[in-house]
Amino acid sequence: MNVRYRVELSQIERTELRALLSGGKHASRKLKRAQILLAADARASDEEIATSVGVSGSSVYRTKRRFVAPAPPNGLAGAISFARDHGRRL
């Protein structure tokens, strides 16, 4: 089953993500997740997002799923900075 997650950012969330991308030093993983969420909010397809950001389609899917989940940990911050959890199944 192919589930589609629709990302809808508030104006505050968009501003936070753009500020994150516009300056300072941040982990590339965090920056790519911010780019994915902004592109998804602009209604780009998963394939377009993956190509433009330089990630796999599954990365786009996982980032969108994490943001749209019923209760993302710590809201937007949790969606873009979730750590890999090796060895534990969710």
C-alpha positions as CSV (number, residue, x, y, z in Angstrom):
1,M,0.0,0.0,0.0
2,N,1.4,3.4,-1.0
3,V,0.5,6.0,1.6
4,R,0.9,9.7,0.7
5,Y,1.6,12.2,3.5
6,R,0.5,15.8,2.9
7,V,2.7,18.3,4.6
8,E,1.0,21.6,5.6
9,L,3.3,24.0,7.4
10,S,2.1,27.0,9.3
11,Q,3.6,30.4,8.6
12,I,5.7,30.2,11.7
13,E,7.1,26.8,10.8
14,R,8.0,28.1,7.3
15,T,9.8,31.0,8.8
16,E,11.7,28.8,11.2
17,L,12.8,26.4,8.4
18,R,13.8,29.3,6.1
19,A,15.8,30.8,9.0
20,L,17.5,27.5,9.5
21,L,18.5,27.3,5.9
22,S,19.6,30.9,5.5
23,G,22.5,31.0,8.0
24,G,24.6,29.4,10.6
25,K,26.2,26.0,10.8
26,H,23.9,23.0,11.0
27,A,24.1,19.3,10.3
28,S,23.6,18.5,6.7
29,R,20.9,15.9,7.6
30,K,18.9,18.6,9.4
31,L,19.2,21.0,6.5
32,K,18.1,18.4,4.0
33,R,15.1,17.6,6.2
34,A,14.2,21.3,6.3
35,Q,14.5,21.5,2.5
36,I,12.3,18.4,2.1
37,L,9.5,19.8,4.3
38,L,9.5,23.2,2.5
39,A,9.3,21.5,-0.9
40,A,6.6,19.2,0.3
41,D,4.6,22.2,1.6
42,A,5.0,23.7,-1.9
43,R,3.3,20.6,-3.2
44,A,6.3,19.2,-5.1
45,S,6.1,15.5,-5.9
46,D,8.3,13.1,-3.9
47,E,10.4,12.4,-7.0
48,E,11.0,16.1,-7.6
49,I,11.9,16.6,-4.0
50,A,14.3,13.7,-4.0
51,T,16.0,14.9,-7.2
52,S,16.3,18.6,-6.1
53,V,17.5,17.9,-2.6
54,G,19.8,15.0,-3.5
55,V,18.2,12.3,-1.3
56,S,16.4,9.0,-1.9
57,G,12.7,8.8,-2.3
58,S,12.5,6.8,0.9
59,S,14.2,9.7,2.8
60,V,11.5,12.0,1.5
61,Y,8.8,9.5,2.6
62,R,10.2,9.1,6.1
63,T,10.7,12.8,6.7
64,K,7.1,13.6,5.6
65,R,5.8,10.6,7.7
66,R,7.7,11.8,10.7
67,F,6.3,15.4,10.4
68,V,2.7,14.3,9.7
69,A,2.6,11.7,12.5
70,P,-0.1,12.2,15.1
71,A,2.3,13.6,17.7
72,P,5.7,14.4,16.4
73,P,8.2,14.6,19.3
74,N,8.8,18.3,20.0
75,G,6.8,19.4,17.0
76,L,8.8,20.8,14.1
77,A,12.1,20.4,15.9
78,G,11.5,16.7,16.4
79,A,10.6,16.2,12.7
80,I,13.8,17.7,11.4
81,S,16.2,16.5,14.0
82,F,15.1,13.0,14.9
83,A,18.1,10.7,15.5
84,R,18.6,7.3,14.0
85,D,17.7,4.7,16.5
86,H,19.7,1.5,15.6
87,G,18.7,-1.7,17.3
88,R,15.3,-0.7,18.4
89,R,12.1,-1.3,16.4
90,L,9.3,1.2,16.6
